[in-house]
Amino acid sequence: MKRYWAALALGALVFVIGFGRSTTASAAEQLLLEAESFDQHGGWVLDTQFIREMGSPYLLAHGMGRPVADATTTVELPSAGTYRVLVRTKDWVARWDAAGSPGKFQVLINGQPLQETFGTKGKDWFWHDGGTVEIDKPQVTVALHDLTGFDGRCDAILFTKDLNNMPPNEGQILPGWRRELLGLSEEPTDKSGYDLVVVGGGYSGMGSAISAARMGCKVALIQDRPVLGGNGSSEVRVWAMGLIRRGEFPRIGEIVDEFADKATKSPGRAEEFGDEKKEA
């Protein structure tokens, strides 16, 4: 299995973005493909804000009305044959009885769309039955193909040869089912030996972690988003216009100046927020 993580070394600072070990897992004649494990996210973005409720992040097609590039990956199914494909998704405007299903997308298997269009049903997350597909060779390509650019959502895809199999959807059962199928431990991994652990990779957390590392501390900076910066990242795009050189310690803002965005307005353009610079 792959691990979804990234690390940054800065003196004694270790920066970790992570959601535990995940990606694909197979048991008997089925395979669970977590959306966050796609090799290429394309224009889809990772949304992690509901991990506690769902047990997993999901991919979001946030194109502001323009369809985003496909997310793509390659998986190895247990064997060739007939598979039922279920996609965990929802129609995000259904709770307001709004028409139109703006978050429509397709799932492509070896370049061919499944018979269903997803993001068109269900006000809550559920397993949308995509029908069956014939697989000639176990290795297949899978793509999420956005149709609208208006926030299509995909949490996971299940391939199963049991045509009557319906995976759990309940909030209390689903996270445990995921962990069991993916082979994840119920217990958190023990990572000791740090002088300081900073939770949250916004400007305050980054400044604290860098300052402590430069003073010789071994620091872990934990962030549950795919980028650093919080409001001052390409995700939120709020410019850094706070008065940071004030009061008794006017030089305290110098660290923030090292990684702060250079946006000329708020919200700024994604490229003005220097996500790569924050991780360098």
Buried (B, 14 or more C-beta within 10 A) or exposed (E): EEEBEBEBEBBBBBBBBBBBBBBBBBEEBBBBBBBBBBEEBBBBBBBBEEBEEBBBBBBBBBBEEEBBBBBBBEBEBBEEEEBBBBBBBBBBBBEEEEEEBBBBBBBBBEEEBBEBBBBBBBEEBBBBBBEBBEBEEEEBEBBBBBBBBBBBBBBBBBBBBEEEBEBEBEEEEBBEBBBEBBEBEEEEEEEEEBEBEBEBBBBEBBBBBBBBBBEEBBBBBBBBBBBBBBBBBBBBBBBBEEEBEEEEEEEBBEBBEEBBBEBEEBEBEBEBBBBEBBBE
